[in-house]
Amino acid sequence: MTRISFRHFLLAASTALVAGVALTCGDPLGLPPVQRANEIDTTTLFALQGTDIAAPSGFDIVNASRSRTDLAQPFDMAFDIDADDRALLFPAAALGLVTEAALQETNQAFGAINRAPTDGYQSDSALVLRQGLVFLARSRAASQFCSFLGAIPRFGKFRVLAIDQTARTVTLELLVNVNCGYRSLDTGEVND
């Protein structure tokens, strides 16, 4: 029976691990392959106050979907209208939740934004919404579709299409990159 040294065993085990990661992720030293192409969508959120409790007031950036705040569904931002009739969008941290989710107003046109910045986001205060406002959002850190990379935030761009004070809703145009580690905000299957 042939004996191998512990050093050779570790080398063989490390090589096998890297090969397994390469087969699973496509690029063992880079990002995993894109899971979903970027698409522009629209969504409507209902105010936290003055609407049916079952109406979704939150938005989950990680899954690019609306969420109900009353069911403890994950959300990164939530919509409300205050007593002064201001339409407000709160990052979850501004509502007292422990999360890295944050918002950033921009002067850029929605279509001109092709990559999310990594800094400049605000997590401790609400964004005052107005029709046409464009903003960027960073999600909480999440590990969905992030094998071997851990928990990473997702990024999106949003534009306020309409605020309905009577129905107490906001309608948003959006593009969220739900792919782990990617910051591209262009449509299609972009790998950056």
C-alpha positions in Angstrom: 0.0 0.0 0.0 1.4 3.4 -1.0 1.3 6.2 1.6 1.0 9.8 0.6 2.1 12.7 2.7 -0.4 15.0 4.4 0.9 17.8 2.2 0.1 15.9 -1.0 -3.3 14.9 0.4 -4.1 18.6 1.0 -2.9 19.5 -2.5 -5.1 16.8 -4.0 -8.1 17.9 -1.9 -7.6 21.6 -2.8 -7.4 20.7 -6.5 -10.6 18.7 -6.3 -12.4 21.5 -4.5 -11.4 24.1 -7.1 -12.4 21.7 -9.9 -15.8 21.2 -8.2 -16.3 24.9 -7.8 -15.4 25.4 -11.5 -18.0 22.9 -12.6 -20.6 24.4 -10.4 -20.0 28.1 -10.8 -18.3 28.3 -14.1 -15.5 30.6 -12.9 -13.9 29.6 -9.5 -12.2 32.9 -9.0 -14.9 35.2 -10.4 -18.6 35.5 -10.2 -21.1 32.7 -10.7 -22.9 32.6 -14.1 -25.8 34.9 -14.6 -29.0 33.3 -13.4 -31.5 35.7 -14.9 -31.4 38.4 -17.6 -32.1 42.0 -16.6 -35.5 43.2 -17.5 -37.4 46.4 -17.1 -40.6 45.9 -15.1 -43.2 48.0 -13.2 -44.7 47.5 -9.8 -47.2 49.3 -7.5 -46.8 49.6 -3.8 -49.5 50.6 -1.3 -48.9 52.9 1.6 -48.2 51.4 5.0 -51.0 53.5 6.5 -54.5 53.9 5.2 -54.6 50.9 2.9 -55.7 47.2 3.3 -53.2 45.4 5.5 -52.9 42.6 2.8 -51.8 45.1 0.2 -48.0 45.0 -0.4 -46.2 48.0 0.9 -42.7 46.6 0.7 -40.3 45.7 -2.1 -37.8 42.9 -1.9 -34.9 43.8 -4.1 -33.2 40.4 -3.8 -36.1 38.7 -5.5 -37.4 41.8 -7.4 -40.8 41.4 -6.0 -43.4 43.2 -3.8 -43.8 42.0 -0.2 -46.3 42.3 2.6 -44.7 43.9 5.6 -47.4 42.4 7.9 -46.3 38.8 7.2 -42.6 39.2 8.0 -41.8 38.7 4.4 -38.3 40.1 3.6 -38.3 43.6 2.2 -35.6 46.2 1.6 -37.8 49.3 1.3 -41.4 50.3 2.1 -43.8 53.0 0.8 -45.9 55.3 2.9 -47.8 58.7 2.7 -47.4 60.9 5.8 -49.8 63.3 7.4 -48.5 66.1 5.2 -49.4 64.0 2.1 -45.7 63.4 1.3 -45.0 60.2 -0.6 -42.1 58.5 1.2 -39.9 55.5 0.5 -38.1 54.1 3.6 -35.1 51.8 3.5 -35.8 49.0 5.9 -33.1 50.4 8.4 -35.0 53.7 8.6 -38.0 51.6 9.9 -35.8 50.2 12.7 -34.8 46.9 11.0 -31.2 45.7 11.0 -30.2 45.7 7.3 -27.8 47.1 4.8 -30.6 48.1 2.4 -30.3 51.7 1.3 -31.4 54.3 -1.3 -29.7 57.0 -3.4 -31.4 59.7 -5.4 -29.8 60.5 -8.8 -30.0 63.2 -11.4 -29.3 60.7 -14.2 -32.1 59.5 -16.5 -33.4 56.0 -15.9 -32.1 54.7 -19.2 -28.7 56.3 -18.8 -27.8 54.3 -15.7 -25.9 51.2 -16.7 -24.0 50.3 -13.5 -24.9 50.6 -9.9 -22.4 52.5 -7.7 -21.1 50.8 -4.6 -21.3 53.9 -2.3 -23.4 57.0 -1.7 -26.5 55.2 -0.4 -28.5 56.4 2.6 -30.1 53.9 5.0 -31.2 56.0 7.8 -33.8 58.3 6.2 -36.8 58.3 3.9 -36.6 59.4 0.3 -39.3 61.9 -0.6 -40.9 60.8 -3.9 -42.2 62.8 -6.8 -43.3 61.8 -10.3 -40.3 61.3 -12.5 -37.8 60.9 -9.6 -35.0 58.3 -10.4 -33.2 56.5 -7.6 -30.9 53.6 -7.0 -31.4 50.9 -4.4 -29.1 48.4 -2.7 -30.6 45.4 -1.0 -29.8 43.7 2.2 -27.0 41.1 2.0 -28.5 37.8 0.8 -26.9 34.5 -0.2 -29.6 33.3 -2.6 -27.9 32.1 -5.9 -24.5 33.0 -4.3 -22.9 29.6 -3.8 -19.4 30.0 -2.3 -19.6 33.8 -2.3 -21.7 34.3 0.8 -24.2 37.1 1.4 -24.0 39.9 -1.1 -26.4 42.8 -1.8 -28.3 43.2 -5.1 -28.8 46.5 -6.9 -31.6 48.2 -8.9 -32.7 51.4 -10.5 -36.2 52.8 -10.2 -38.3 55.7 -11.6 -41.5 57.0 -10.1 -44.2 56.7 -12.8 -47.2 57.8 -10.7 -48.2 58.7 -7.2 -51.9 58.3 -6.4 -52.8 60.2 -3.2 -56.4 58.8 -3.3 -55.5 55.2 -3.7 -52.4 55.8 -1.6 -50.1 54.0 -4.1 -46.9 54.6 -6.0 -46.1 53.0 -9.3 -42.5 52.4 -10.1 -40.5 51.4 -13.2 -37.6 49.3 -12.3 -34.7 47.2 -13.3 -33.1 45.0 -10.6 -30.1 42.8 -11.2 -30.9 39.8 -9.0 -27.7 38.0 -10.0 -25.2 37.4 -7.3 -22.3 40.0 -7.3 -23.3 41.8 -10.6 -24.0 45.5 -10.7 -25.0 45.9 -14.3 -28.3 47.8 -14.7 -28.6 47.4 -18.5 -31.2 45.1 -20.0 -30.3 41.7 -21.2 -27.7 39.2 -19.9 -24.9 41.5 -18.9 -22.0 40.1 -17.0 -20.5 43.0 -15.1 
